[in-house]
Amino acid sequence: MTDYYALLGIPRTLNLSLDLLQQRYYELSRELHPDRYMRKPVAEQQRALEMSSALNDAYRTLRDPLQRAMYVLVQEGFDIGERRSKDVPPELLEEVFELNMALEEMRSGDDSARPQLEQAERSFTNMLAEVDQQIQGLFVRYDANSSRDTLLELRTALNRRKYIQNLVGEVHRTLAPSHQPLAPK
Amino acid sequence: MEIDFDTTDHIVGIDLGTTNSLVAFMDLTGPRIIPGADGGKLVPSVVSVTENGSIAVGNPARELLLTHPERTVYSVKRLMGRGLDDVQEELKLFPFRVAPGSESVIHLQLGERTFTPPEISAFVLRQLKQNAEEYFGVPVNKAVITVPAYFNDAQRQATKDAGRIAGLEVLRLVNEPTAASLAYGLDKRENGIIAVYDLGGGTFDISILKLHDGIFEVLATNGDTHLGGDDIDNLLLRIALEDVATEWGEDLSKDSEGVQRLRRAVIQAKEQLSFVPVATIDLEYRGKKYQRQINRELFDKLITPIVDRTLGPCRDCIKDAGVSVEQIDEVVMVGGSTRIPLVRSAVETLFRAKPHTELNPDEVVALGAAVQAAILSGAVEDKLLLDVTPLSLGIETMGGVVSKLIHRNSTIPASATEVFTTGVDGQTNVLIHVVQGERELVKDNRSLARFDLKGIDPMQAGMARIEVRFLIDANGILSVTARDQRTGKEHTVEVKPSYGLTDEQVEQMIQESFEKAEADFAARQVREQRVEADAILGAVEKARHHDAYFELTDDERAAIDKSVNELLLVYNADDHHLIAAKIEEVNQATLKLAENMMNTAVRGALKGTKI
């Protein structure tokens, strides 16, 4: 498996310059894209296809901070299986229990749960922002100390984030089951 | 940079449209449409099998649609890569006759023969190829063909198959809106974000791109492969048919010629309404007249639901692109249906920007395809398209649930790797069901193919580790390879496409098309010889009343009779050589007669009298 950082020729950090990433991506695309190999032997065309698909996969992964973090975790040998993000983070147990009750009521047509759900949506959205800040802090710390403990913390934070994200999504869908028109920014 | 167009093959760009198709190429002066023999740039995507078995394409076929609707097919793009179940709605509206055995690939009955949609499209492609060859004076074998951005794998594969059947190596399938942006981007801004709104005859696409120093990076695309001008035509046609039923007291919908004439009248009115506030649907048929005025206000009201159907995909696309409406610098309009004022105003309202309409919306896609052809030939080096896959790719997992491997709007080429194992002791093959779409359940998505991994060594369940790599190439077409992780051995993957032709079927069609082309050519030669035979037989019959005929000897007259009888005997044979030989014998036998007639004519002329 090609190393994404090496392929893009950028330093192996969790925080990275998106401008540099894009610049490197465009440069390499001009070099590796199959369009450039149309008149070359089949073997070279095949290689261009492999390389440019790896390049696209690398760019897609590294430009998104969360996917980038996951990638680094896997590269460093951490297990980030699906199962982990389904466990309720212990500190959220109580809130999640109440939220699920309210969601049940709402789904069964009891609109009285709406204010509670709206409150929950706000509170979990705030929580999401907090986790994002925490993750950002861990990025900075890891780039400075490259410690596995930091990565372990990062994994916990990422799972927590994923869990809260799913909750927010579920509340959001329950409150507005129909297709939500795009809000003007 | 060396720009060298001469040493490269002529790679043409083709817009294979629902309603019209075009072929273009690029030289030092820029991209340009290649006209047909009749001087027209648009080749209607209509194919007709004439009564003597020859194939008519383009404008002649469009005329035959009126007189021989049962032998003619149009808008076949709507059937590309689709199964019978998918097209039930279209079949209600189009006079397509589906032949038996059409479950996974539709077969259309045209006269005595049946054709699949790729074969029909191949006739259109062959016509475009021929137009280009006549233009250049050299064979053309390579092409870039455009497809709707929202085409799925099967629809793309069907388009590629059509190219192969037509004798074209399809170097690249390019998404239509992306191609259009290439044509527009030529002398436009260097950097910025643009949206391309493409409403054609049968498909709708919206793409949002980032332009950066010659790189055209698609951020997101969305669309509907069953939405376009055809839907407007069918809507108006339904109303007109009801009108006619009331006014004439007869149901014209069962009369396919009547329907096609009314359809053309409706299209004329629709097209006029883009430029004038009032138009008339005007039909004169079998001595009866139908006229109905329709003003822009009513037209707008009627088509609003259709135009509105394009707005949802636009909003989703903006969202997926991760941009706000304000960040979009330009909106480009593509496709004939964007001439409709209501479409323009709807786009203007949504994007809060006046859309670009400088380039001919019918031509811009083909021009862009020509630019891409020049990129592939190496003639253009400073531009590069980075396109995306429009639909997520996933595999079926337990309980009919989809596990997504490559998400929609991923830049292509894109790949994903998944490790599979066996579920039962001693199992030697694994079946992988690949689907395309955004829904959670397999049944709500588009089945692409079933891949059978064979030759796994028998072992305990769960021990095998087969690494399967899914790769979407720059055409948006999927390929699958498999490798045993323990042995490193490549596995054979047997593909069963859910819709579409197998490789063997395509090969067979290519073969048949060659044979048919020979047969078609032979048939034409026979017809030509018969025309010549008719001419000489007619002349001989006329000459029998001439004085010169009586000046011949009995033997000479007998020789003429004999040669004429022999020509009549072979007249209906399918051998043009034989007919030609007998014509020559008649010529020889009548030499003296012709000479005598000439002399009589000269004598007559000298006497000043007419013979």
Interface residues (C-beta under 8 A of the other chain):
Chain A: Y26 S29 R30 H33 P34 D35 M38 R39 L49 S52 S53 A54 N56 D57 Y59 R60 H179 P181 L182 P184 K185
Chain B: L171 R172 H212 D213 I215 G312 R315 D316 I318 K319 S324 V325 E326 I375 L376 S377 G378 L384 L385 L386 S410 T411 I412 P413 A414 S415 A416 L471 I472 D473 A474
